[in-house]
Amino acid sequence: MELRNISNTKKDPFNQFSLWYNIIRKENRDNYNGLALSTAGVDGRVSSRMVLLKKYDKKGFVFFTNYGSRKGLHLSQNPYASMLFYWPEHGRQVRIEGRTEKVSKKESDEYFNTRIQGHKLNALASDQSTEIPDRQYLLDRYNEMASMYHDTPPTRPDHWGGYRLVPDLFEFWEEGENRLHDRLEYRLLNGRWVIRRLAP
Ligand SMILES: Cc1cc2nc3c(=O)[nH]c(=O)nc-3n(C[C@H](O)[C@H](O)[C@H](O)COP(=O)(O)O)c2cc1C
């Protein structure tokens, strides 16, 4: 009901996001930080997949992946992307759009080093989004990495790291009766966030 009256909402969309996201975070459901990420390459075809939000602040929204994956290829051709969060228990969705950039190597290293060994090995073993002959191939690669790094943790491979989506558009959506939903859009214009209400 929060969006019913615009004066209840934060003037800064990052603060509005935090208000909603902190509720979700406290519930601590599995993959509470999941979001659908949509990208498009030069051919203009859009593709979506889930990723996990690993951090956010006023600079943007960060997820980690394999830079050689299909999404990585898309983002190298066209940096614009869209993130979608849906929290059905709260009747809320948030859309965030903007340009992506790779996070610094230091930031990727820092996050990689917090990953458990199995996840680090996976980043080495799996050439994400490439064709593999069978599942055994993946297991063999994983076991090879596991024996190679059985006493020392691997360092981050160059092909793996983070992207930060730097938003220029947010939309907060809240479910209403009789489909009279509330939608508030925040658009960045000349360095200021301009808010408008959209028809549901
Ligand atoms: C809940 C959930 C979270 C996921 N989180 C990530 C993630 O943070 N990073 C990632 O690379 N893939 C993640 N995946 C796998 C992706 O959805 C996708 O299969 C993979 O990144 C390859 O996508 P692409 O071929 O479009 O690049 C996740 C999948 C699910 C279902």
The ligand as a Tripos MOL2 file, in Angstrom:
@<TRIPOS>MOLECULE
LIG
   31    33     1     0     0
SMALL
NO_CHARGES

@<TRIPOS>ATOM
      1 C1         18.1950  -18.7570   -8.4930 C.3       1 LIG1
      2 C2         19.3310  -18.7810   -9.4890 C.ar      1 LIG1
      3 C3         20.4520  -17.9930   -9.2720 C.ar      1 LIG1
      4 C4         21.4950  -17.9940  -10.1850 C.ar      1 LIG1
      5 N1         22.5600  -17.1550   -9.9510 N.ar      1 LIG1
      6 C5         23.5450  -17.0650  -10.8700 C.ar      1 LIG1
      7 C6         24.6030  -16.1090  -10.6990 C.ar      1 LIG1
      8 O1         24.6290  -15.3330   -9.7220 O.2       1 LIG1
      9 N2         25.5490  -16.0690  -11.6600 N.ar      1 LIG1
     10 C7         25.5340  -16.8720  -12.7580 C.ar      1 LIG1
     11 O2         26.4380  -16.7840  -13.5830 O.2       1 LIG1
     12 N3         24.5340  -17.7730  -12.9560 N.ar      1 LIG1
     13 C8         23.5350  -17.8720  -12.0380 C.ar      1 LIG1
     14 N4         22.5020  -18.7690  -12.2470 N.ar      1 LIG1
     15 C9         22.4880  -19.5700  -13.4950 C.3       1 LIG1
     16 C10        21.9470  -18.6690  -14.6180 C.3       1 LIG1
     17 O3         20.5290  -18.5450  -14.5090 O.3       1 LIG1
     18 C11        22.3140  -19.1610  -16.0270 C.3       1 LIG1
     19 O4         21.9190  -20.5120  -16.1950 O.3       1 LIG1
     20 C12        23.8110  -19.0610  -16.3130 C.3       1 LIG1
     21 O5         24.3690  -17.8800  -15.7540 O.3       1 LIG1
     22 C13        24.0850  -19.0910  -17.8180 C.3       1 LIG1
     23 O6         23.3740  -18.0370  -18.4230 O.3       1 LIG1
     24 P1         23.7550  -17.4670  -19.8890 P.3       1 LIG1
     25 O7         24.0110  -18.6510  -20.7690 O.co2     1 LIG1
     26 O8         22.5560  -16.6800  -20.3170 O.co2     1 LIG1
     27 O9         24.9690  -16.6000  -19.7320 O.co2     1 LIG1
     28 C14        21.4360  -18.8130  -11.3450 C.ar      1 LIG1
     29 C15        20.3070  -19.6050  -11.5530 C.ar      1 LIG1
     30 C16        19.2680  -19.6020  -10.6480 C.ar      1 LIG1
     31 C17        18.0470  -20.4370  -10.9200 C.3       1 LIG1
@<TRIPOS>BOND
     1     1     2 1
     2     2     3 ar
     3     2    30 ar
     4     3     4 ar
     5     4     5 ar
     6     4    28 ar
     7     5     6 ar
     8     6     7 ar
     9     6    13 1
    10     7     8 2
    11     7     9 ar
    12     9    10 ar
    13    10    11 2
    14    10    12 ar
    15    12    13 ar
    16    13    14 ar
    17    14    15 1
    18    14    28 ar
    19    15    16 1
    20    16    17 1
    21    16    18 1
    22    18    19 1
    23    18    20 1
    24    20    21 1
    25    20    22 1
    26    22    23 1
    27    23    24 1
    28    24    25 2
    29    24    26 1
    30    24    27 1
    31    28    29 ar
    32    29    30 ar
    33    30    31 1
@<TRIPOS>SUBSTRUCTURE
     1 LIG1         1 GROUP 0 **** ****
